Amino acid sequence: MKGLFIVLEGIDGCGKSTQVNHLSHWLPNSGIMPKESSLHITREPGGTVLGASLRELLLNDKQEKSPDPLTELLLYAADRAQHINQLIRPLLKNGDWVISDRFSGSTLAYQGFGRGLDFDIIKDLEKIATKGLKPDLTILLNLSVKESIKRREAKTKDRIEAEGKLFLEKVSSGFSKIASEEGWVTISAEESPSEVSHKIEKEITHFMEK
């Protein structure tokens, strides 16, 4: 028996955390999940104990602690390998469901389109880290860069969030291109959280009815 792996992607401020939290309550009571399956919520980076340490390194906003772009990419790959081997793959093998806030699509969008790192290197590292594991369903919460910046004005920015508008525009464009090429479900995140939740519910229900 194999579980189901769902990933939510999108630029900062798109509401992934809010929607992951909603799904954590809705899915177990939706009648969609098999009764013998459990639901597990995780994130990247930081889905494991080792990952939590890597997350602190990756998102620390102090310049003297910032990794260079290639080191950053390697740290994300290390986090993903640990995440998959320790957590995701065993849960799926057990028949459980996993929802992750970000996965490999974010690396391609942020480090590839945003940082301008070689796509071939990124994809080679993804193959090594994932060993072929891919989400069953990826949902992109599509938000304009203008709205992203507006939503995060009063919040303390981590190192990635502080990169600025031009960087975020590259990442946003990257997400749209990846979503189109990979067949992701795209949902506008410009609407109210409840409306976005409703659309996500419909997409997951439709996916399970195929």
C-alpha positions in Angstrom: 0.0 0.0 0.0 1.3 3.4 -1.0 0.3 6.7 0.7 -0.3 10.1 -1.0 2.2 12.9 -1.2 0.8 16.4 -1.7 3.0 19.6 -1.9 2.0 23.2 -1.7 4.3 25.7 -3.5 4.5 29.4 -4.1 6.3 32.7 -3.4 6.6 34.1 0.1 3.3 35.4 1.4 1.1 33.2 -0.8 -0.6 31.6 2.2 1.0 28.1 2.1 1.2 27.8 5.9 -2.4 28.8 6.3 -3.6 26.3 3.7 -1.4 23.5 5.1 -3.0 24.1 8.5 -6.4 24.0 7.0 -5.8 20.7 5.2 -4.4 19.2 8.4 -7.9 19.6 9.9 -10.1 19.1 6.8 -8.5 16.0 5.2 -8.8 13.6 8.1 -12.6 14.4 8.3 -13.2 14.6 4.5 -13.9 11.0 3.9 -11.2 11.1 1.1 -8.4 9.5 3.1 -8.4 5.7 3.7 -9.5 5.0 7.3 -6.2 3.2 8.0 -4.1 6.1 6.8 -2.7 8.9 9.0 -1.9 12.4 7.9 1.5 14.0 8.4 2.4 17.7 7.9 6.0 18.7 7.1 8.0 21.4 5.4 11.2 22.2 3.6 13.7 23.1 4.8 13.3 21.8 8.3 11.2 18.7 8.2 13.6 16.7 10.4 15.9 17.4 13.4 18.8 17.8 11.0 16.7 19.8 8.7 15.8 22.2 11.4 19.5 23.0 11.9 20.0 23.4 8.1 16.9 25.7 8.0 18.5 28.0 10.6 21.7 28.2 8.5 19.8 28.7 5.2 17.4 31.4 6.4 19.6 33.3 8.9 19.7 37.0 7.8 23.1 37.8 9.2 25.5 38.5 6.4 28.5 36.8 8.0 26.5 33.5 8.3 25.1 33.5 4.8 26.1 30.6 2.5 27.1 31.4 -1.0 24.6 30.3 -3.8 26.2 26.9 -4.5 26.6 26.1 -0.8 23.0 27.1 -0.3 21.9 24.7 -3.1 23.9 21.8 -1.6 22.4 22.5 1.9 18.9 22.3 0.4 19.8 19.0 -1.3 21.1 17.7 2.0 17.9 18.7 3.8 15.8 17.0 1.1 17.7 13.8 1.1 17.3 13.5 4.9 13.7 14.6 4.7 12.8 11.9 2.2 14.9 9.0 3.7 13.9 9.7 7.3 10.4 10.9 7.0 8.5 11.0 3.7 9.4 7.7 2.1 8.8 5.5 5.2 5.4 7.2 5.8 4.3 6.7 2.2 5.4 3.1 2.3 3.3 2.7 5.4 0.3 4.0 3.4 0.1 7.3 5.2 -0.5 10.7 3.6 2.1 13.5 3.6 1.6 17.2 3.0 4.7 19.3 2.6 5.1 23.1 2.6 7.6 23.3 -0.3 9.6 20.6 -2.1 12.0 20.4 -5.0 10.0 22.9 -7.1 11.0 25.6 -4.7 14.7 24.8 -5.2 14.4 25.1 -9.0 12.4 28.4 -8.7 14.6 30.1 -6.0 18.0 28.7 -6.8 17.6 28.2 -10.5 15.4 31.1 -11.7 16.1 33.4 -8.7 19.8 32.8 -8.2 20.6 31.9 -11.8 22.4 28.6 -10.9 22.9 25.9 -13.5 19.6 24.0 -14.0 21.4 20.8 -14.9 23.3 20.9 -11.6 20.0 21.5 -9.7 18.3 18.7 -11.5 21.2 16.3 -11.0 21.2 17.0 -7.2 17.4 16.5 -7.2 17.8 13.0 -8.7 20.4 12.2 -6.1 18.4 13.6 -3.1 15.0 12.2 -4.2 16.0 8.9 -5.8 13.0 9.3 -8.1 10.4 10.3 -5.4 7.9 12.9 -6.7 4.8 14.4 -5.3 1.5 12.8 -6.4 -0.1 16.3 -6.5 1.6 19.7 -6.4 -0.5 22.8 -5.9 0.9 26.2 -6.8 -0.6 29.1 -4.9 -0.1 31.9 -7.4 0.3 35.4 -6.0 1.5 38.6 -7.6 4.8 40.0 -6.4 3.1 43.3 -5.5 0.6 41.5 -3.2 3.4 39.3 -1.7 5.4 42.4 -0.7 2.2 44.1 0.7 1.3 41.1 2.8 4.8 40.8 4.3 5.4 44.5 5.1 4.9 44.2 8.8 6.7 40.9 9.2 10.4 40.3 9.9 12.0 39.0 6.8 14.3 36.0 6.6 17.4 35.9 4.3 15.5 34.7 1.3 12.5 37.0 1.8 14.8 40.0 2.1 16.3 39.5 -1.4 14.0 42.1 -2.9 11.5 42.6 -5.7 13.6 41.7 -8.7 14.6 38.4 -7.2 11.0 37.6 -6.2 9.9 38.4 -9.8 12.3 35.9 -11.2 11.2 33.3 -8.7 7.5 34.0 -9.4 8.1 33.6 -13.2 10.0 30.4 -12.5 7.2 28.9 -10.5 4.7 29.7 -13.3 7.0 28.0 -15.9 7.6 25.0 -13.7 3.9 24.6 -13.0 3.1 24.6 -16.7 5.8 22.1 -17.6 5.1 19.7 -14.7 1.3 19.8 -14.8 0.9 21.3 -11.4 -2.5 22.6 -10.3 -2.4 26.4 -10.1 -4.8 28.3 -7.8 -5.0 32.1 -7.4 -3.9 33.1 -3.9 -5.2 36.6 -4.4 -8.6 35.6 -3.0 -9.7 35.2 0.7 -8.1 32.2 2.6 -11.5 30.5 2.8 -12.0 30.7 -0.9 -8.5 29.4 -1.6 -9.2 26.6 0.9 -12.4 25.7 -0.9 -10.6 25.5 -4.3 -7.8 23.3 -2.9 -10.4 21.0 -1.4 -12.1 20.7 -4.8 -8.8 19.9 -6.6 -7.8 17.2 -4.1 -11.3 15.7 -4.3 -11.1 15.7 -8.1 -7.6 14.2 -8.1 -8.8 11.3 -5.9 -11.8 10.7 -8.2 -9.6 10.2 -11.3 
